[in-house]
Amino acid sequence: MNKSSKIVLGIIGAAAVGAVIGMLVAPSNGDEMRKKISKAASDFAEDLTKAIAAGREQMSDAKGTILKEAKGLSSDAAARYSRVKESLS
């Protein structure tokens, strides 16, 4: 997980904790409180799911880039090997 993903998850987590604390401190009856906490938890889960999906997409993109670079390096190494082998013959 890269630095920006960690920051986003930290902000989402802090917002969720702040929302729950705000609801617990605010005056309201038990039913309203449970509904508010349930909604906040649901919103947090949705945000977390989105952040995880974004992280997976970034990892997939990075994997593609790394594989592409590795193939390029492999081809370059094979070409250099052939040139060196020919020059020694």
N, C-alpha and C positions, 0 to 999 in steps of 0.2 A: 504494500500500500504506500503510495507516494505521499509527500508532505501535504499537498493540497487536499487529498482525500481525507487525511487525518484531521485537517483543520475543519473541513465541512462536517465530518462526523462529530467533532467536538462542539461545533456551533449548534448542530441539531440536538445533540444530547443536552447541552446547556439550556437551550430553549425549552425542551421538554421538561427538564427538572424545574426550571423557572415557572412554567405554566402550572405544574402540579403544586408547587409551593404556593403560588398565587391563589390557586383554587382552595387549598387547605386553609389559608389565612382568611379568605373572603367569607363573609357571613352568608350562608345558604343552608337549606335543609339537606338531609341525607340523600334523598333521591336525586336532587339536582347535582349534588357533589359527585355521586357515582356516575351520573351521565357525563358530567364534564370531564372527570378523570378518564372514563372510557373513551370519550372522543379524543382527548389529548393523547392517550396511548395509541389509539388507532392512527391518528395523524403522524405520530412519531414512527410507528411501524411502517407507514407508507413512505415517509421521507427516508427512512433507513433502507428500505427496499430499493428506492430510486438511487440512493447513493451507492449501494452495493452493485446495482446494475451498471452504473456509470463506471465504477472501478473495474468491473469485469470487462467492459468494453475497452477501457484504457489498456488493460492487461492483454487483451486480444490484439489490439493494435500494436502494442510493443512486441508481442510474440511474432507477428507478421513481419515487422521491420527487422527484428533480429534474425529470423530465418532467411529473409531476403539478403541481408548483409553477409550471413554465413555462407550462403550459396555463392555469392559474388567472390568472397575471399577464397573459397575452395576452388572455384574456376581459375582465379588468378594464380593460386599456388600451383595448380596442375599445369598451367601454361608456362610458368617460370621453371618448373621442374623439367618440362619437355625441352625448353630452350637450353637449360644447363646440360641436360643429358646429350643433346645434339652437339653442343660445343665441345664436350669431352670426347666425343666419338671421332 
